[in-house]
Each structure stands twice: as C-alpha cells, then as structure tokens.
Amino acid sequence: MPNIGPTELIIIVVVLILLFGAKKLPDAARSLGRSMRIFKSEVKEMSNDDQPQQPQGQIAPPQQPQQGYWEQPQ
C-alpha cells in the first residue's frame, strides 16, 4: 500500500475544496461523521444479536389450563 505524504494530502484537500466549495465541506464532514456513528451502532447491534442471551431469572413452569364451562369436572 503506498504511503501518502504531506504533498499528496495538500493536493487532496485542494481538490476537495474545488469540488465542494469551502462552505459545504463542514456540512459534508458532519454528515459523514453522523453516517459513521450510525454504521458503528448498527454493526454493534448486529453483533449483539448474534450472541445468545443469558436467562435473567428462573423460568416459571407452565400453568395448567383452567376449567371452562364446556368441560366436565373430573
């Protein structure tokens, strides 16, 4: 992978300013930051979904069905 030196960085910044203008660059950077934050949170949420959840307490036993009016008492 090639190394990027200071002259290449200056050229990239100048090209960005020419393409987007000095007024739109802060908005573009802010939008990029928001997008990265959303992306990271979604990736974290997906990795949490893959992990099995630990039971937080005892599971209650199933309840017996209640006798309805259509059933005969035993």
C-alpha positions in Angstrom: 0.0 0.0 0.0 1.5 3.3 -1.0 2.3 5.9 1.7 0.6 9.2 1.5 2.9 12.1 2.2 2.1 15.8 3.1 2.2 16.9 -0.6 -0.4 14.3 -1.5 -2.6 15.3 1.4 -2.4 19.0 0.4 -3.4 18.1 -3.2 -6.4 16.0 -1.9 -7.6 18.9 0.3 -7.3 21.4 -2.6 -9.3 19.1 -4.9 -12.0 18.7 -2.2 -12.2 22.4 -1.8 -12.5 22.9 -5.5 -15.2 20.2 -5.9 -17.4 21.0 -2.9 -16.5 24.6 -2.0 -15.3 25.8 1.4 -18.9 26.4 2.7 -20.1 22.8 2.0 -17.1 21.0 3.4 -18.1 21.3 7.1 -21.6 20.1 6.4 -20.2 17.2 4.4 -17.8 16.3 7.2 -20.6 16.5 9.8 -22.8 14.3 7.6 -20.0 11.8 7.2 -19.5 11.7 10.9 -23.2 11.0 11.6 -23.2 8.3 9.0 -20.2 6.6 10.5 -21.7 6.8 14.0 -25.0 5.2 12.7 -23.0 2.5 10.9 -20.9 1.6 14.0 -24.0 1.4 16.2 -25.8 -0.9 13.7 -22.7 -3.1 13.5 -22.5 -3.3 17.3 -26.3 -4.1 17.4 -25.9 -6.9 14.9 -23.0 -8.4 16.8 -25.1 -8.3 20.0 -28.0 -10.1 18.2 -25.6 -12.9 17.2 -24.7 -13.7 20.9 -27.1 -15.9 22.8 -28.9 -14.1 25.6 -28.4 -15.3 29.2 -31.6 -16.1 31.2 -32.1 -13.3 33.7 -34.1 -15.4 36.2 -35.9 -18.7 36.7 -38.5 -19.6 34.1 -41.9 -20.1 35.5 -43.4 -23.6 35.0 -46.3 -23.7 32.5 -49.7 -23.2 34.2 -52.4 -25.8 33.9 -55.3 -24.8 31.7 -58.3 -23.5 33.6 -61.5 -25.4 33.5 -64.0 -23.8 31.2 -67.8 -24.0 31.2 -67.7 -26.5 28.3 -65.6 -29.1 30.3 -66.9 -31.7 32.7 -65.4 -31.8 36.2 -63.5 -34.9 36.9 
